[in-house]
Amino acid sequence: MNIAINHNSALPLHKQIETILRDLIDSGEYDKGKLFPKEVDISNRLGVSRNTVRQAINTLVMDGLLIRKKGVGTTVAEKKIQTKLSEWHSFTQEMNSKGIPFQNYKVQLSTVKANEEQALQLSVEEGKEIMQLERIRGDKDAPFVYFVSWFHPKIQFSDQETFETPLYDIIEEQSNIVLTKSSEELVAMLANEDLAIDLKVKVGSPILFRKRAVADPGGRVMEINHGYYRADRFTYQIEINR
């Protein structure tokens, strides 16, 4: 652990230590469950009190970067993916912009009859045939989100479509429809048996449920999207301007 602090700096010691430990976390050296250095070791290495080190570590625990387990020690928390409410992109665009590799665990396109709620949102008759797209996506280790979308009948997809490229690019290319507006609702929920199987979590695990209605420039809803995110892998960041 090659770290040092500046005792002559105006920056408080615990803040310097916090910065050093954040860099250590970002280095990836302590990923995959490897135990983080002990307070006493960091204290001795830096020549500061354990209370000062503990103050820095407590901040990182509160920020969700470190996890303390009694009788085990401190480990680095699995990195969560942040998605912003102020920025609306397809999942593919968002992951690509963050440099996060992902894969599809399931892609299934089918035709269903619109129920009452879907018919109302899409402004079609109840029972009208619409396309449904189910996708389970994640990294090489495990899935972390399940999406299901229902589309206005004006949106159609080729039978050969693999959905490897951004969804809204596909819609624009194949249906000549540009989607520009998104209305969202967020709800905390617990995984039922089906979600537990799909996302490889235990029944009752926390899930972030997001309902999204996507519209064209005229305000006509063209897609209803439900997203079920593993809460241990995602955070939803909200930015509000006054």
N, C-alpha and C positions, 0 to 999 in steps of 0.2 A: 504494500500500500504506500505509494509514493505521494505523500501529501504534506503540505506545510501551510502555516498561517503567518500573517504579518502582525506582530504584536504592536507595531507602531502605527497601524492603520486606524483611521477614525471609525471604521466600520466595526460594530460590536463583534466580539469573538463568536458568539453563537450564530450570527449571520454569516460570518466567514466559514464556519464549520458547515453550516447548512448548504452553502454554495459548493463546498468541496464534496460533500456527500451526494448532492444532486449530480455532480459530474461523475462520481463513482457509480451511481445508479445508471446513468446514461451510457456508461462505458460498456455495459453488458456483462461485465466480469462476474456479477453476482446473480445472473439470470438462472432459470431452471432450478430454483429452490436452494441454491447454495447459500449457506448462512452468511449474513452480513457481519462485518467486524464488530466485536463486542465493545460496549461503552468504555470499559477499562482499557482496552487496547488502543482505541482512538485517543482517549485521554492521555495515556502515556506517550503515544506517538507525537501528539501535538503540544504536550506540556501545559494542558489546561485541566480544570477540574471536571469531574464526571458530571456534575450538575450542569455545567455549560454544554457538554456534549449531549446530555439527556434533553436539554431544551431544544437543541437543533433536531435531534431525532424525533422528539414529540411533534414538532412542526411537520416533519416529513410523513409521520404516521397519520396526522390529521389531514394531510394533503392526499392521502391514499397511495403514497409511493413506497412506504414500508409497512410490513405487517409484523406485529409482535405476538408471539405465542408463548405462553407461560410454560416453562420447562423445556422449551425447544430453542428459542432464540429469535432473532430478527431476520426476516427475509425480505427480498424485494418483491413488491406486489406485481402481478402480471399487468403489463401495460394495457391501459384502456384506450379505446378509440374515441376521440372526441368528434361529435358532429354538431354543427352550429345551427341554431334556429334562424339566424340572420342570413344564412347562406343555403340556397336550395339547389341541389344537384342530384343527378342519379347516383346510386350507390357506386357504380363503376367509376364515374368521374371523381367522386369524393375519395375513394380508396386510391385511385391513381394519383390524385393531387397530393396525397399524403405519403406516397411511395410505399403503400402497404400491399403486399402481394396477397391475393385471395383466390379462392376456387369455388366452383359450384358443386354442391353436394347433391342438389336436385334441381332440375328444370322441367316443369311440366305445364304444357299449354293445353287447355281444354275449352269446350263450349258448355255453358251452364245457362239456366233460365234466371233472369234477374228477379231477386226477391223484392219485397215492398220497399225496403230502405234503399237498395241499389237503384231501383227504378226511379225513386224520387230524386236521388242525387244526380243520376245520369239523364233525367228527363226523358225516360222511355216508359213504355207500358210494362206493368208487372208481368213476368213470364216471357218477356222478350229475350231471345238468345243473345248472349254477350260472351266475349272471350274472357277466360280466367287464366292467369299466369301465376304459378307457384314456383318459388325459388328458395332454396336453402343455401346460404353462402357462409364462408368462413375461411380460416387459414389452413395451413397444412396439418395443424394439430387437431382442430375441431371446428364444427360449425358455430357461428355466433349470432346469426340472424335468420329469421324465416319471414319471407315476404309473400303476400298474396295480393294480386291486383285484379280488378275488374274494369273492363274498358267499354266506352261508348261504342255502339255498332259501327260508327264511322272508322274506328281503328281496327285494322286487320293486319295479320302477320302471315308471312310466308310459311308454308309447311316445313321448309328447310331451315328456318331461322334457329340459330343456336343461342342467341342472346348473350354472346360474348362481348359485344360492343355496348356502349351506353344506351339504355332503353329509349331515352327521348330522342337520340339521334336516329334510332331505328324507326320510331314512330314518324318522325319528320320525313325520313327517306321513303318509307313504304306507304304511308297514309297521307303525306303532304299536310300534316297538322303540326303546328308549332305550339308547344305548351309553355306558358309563361308565368302562371300563378299557382301558388300552393297554399292551401289552408290546412293547418295541422292541429291535432289534439294529442296530448300526452297523458298517459294513465299508468300508474304502477299496478302491477298484478303479480300473481303467483302462477308458476307453470303448472298446467294440468298434465294429464298423462300423455296426451298427444304431443304437446310442446316439449315435454321432458324427453321423449324419444327423439323428436326431430333435432333438438338442440343439444342432446347428450348432457342433460342436467338432471338433478333429482326433482321429483314431484314436489312442488312447493317452493322451488327456487325463485328468487326475485326476477321479474321480467319487466322491461320497459316497453310498453305497448304504445305505438304511434299510429294514429289514423290520419291519413293525408288525402285531400281532395285536390286534384290537379286540373287546372282549367286552361282554356285557350285565351287569347287576348280579349275575346268578347265575354269572358266570364263563364262560358259553358264548361261544365265539368266533363272531362274526357277520361279520367282515370280515378278510381278509388283504390287506395293502397293501404293495406294494413301491414305494419312491420312489428315483429316481436323480437326484441333485442335482449341478449343475455346481459343482465345488469353487472355482471362481473367483468364484462369486456367493453362496455360502452358507457360513456357519459354524454349527456345532452347539454351543450353550452348555449346559454341564451344571452344575446347582446341587445340591449335596449337603449336607443338614443332619445334624449330629451328634446 
